[in-house]
Amino acid sequence: NTKFNEQGVTYIINPYDEIALTRALELKETLGGTVTVINVGGVNTEPNIRKALAIGADDAIRINAEPTDTYFVATQIAEAAKKNSYDIIFTGRESIDYNGAQVAGMLSELLNLPCVTVATKLDIAGTDATIEREIDGGKEVVAVKTPLVVSAQKGMAEPRIPNMRGIMSARTKPLVIMEPTGDIKLSNSIYFEQPPAKKGVKLIEPGNEAELVNLLHSEAKII
């Protein structure tokens, strides 16, 4: 109960990351440039990295370390980014295992770049980016200069399925292995537990309000 149970688990690319990857590829196809995939993980993550290459990324960097916490992941990606000149660093809105939604914000701070989160639309004209994002009760349109960090939400792009040509070419695309820089992490998981099982439902006959009130008071204890 101190770590995620990986038994019988087959990992996939985080769907929000796939959305981000697809939008990056669309920008490459219309504006030029290259797309690099960066991953923090062990050799067991390489099949998913190769899938990203098969979808269309040009090259990949795998930082050879166990992703111990969000800060550690962000610092490793930031160190890799400092060695390159990226116009846009895309992340997914959040991971679907821990749902932290923290990497994009941490990256922007570590790299001193502007950050726009939960983006649903992104257009580029030169160094000007116009981004639409979700906010409570509506949408917000933001204008910002590149370089920047963007976390992608549903709606930004439709994920692609790799074709046979992409799968074959992915085998020869560059995959650089980098060793981690430092091992600082700021959080620890103390334990994991499943939520309590849901109890059965009690049905009350129509018109029997007294019984309903009694159960809400004596059993559910909410009144």
Salt bridges, closest charged atoms under 4 A:
GLU18 OE1 - LYS51 NZ 3.92
GLU26 OE1 - ARG23 NH1 2.89
GLU29 OE2 - ARG160 NH1 2.75
GLU46 OE2 - ARG62 NE 2.98
ASP58 OD1 - LYS28 NZ 2.84
GLU79 OE2 - LYS82 NZ 3.25
GLU94 OE2 - ARG93 NH2 2.46
ASP123 OD1 - ARG23 NH2 3.76
ASP128 OD1 - LYS145 NZ 2.57
GLU132 OE2 - LYS139 NZ 3.59
GLU140 OE1 - ARG133 NH1 2.92
GLU219 OE2 - LYS202 NZ 2.80
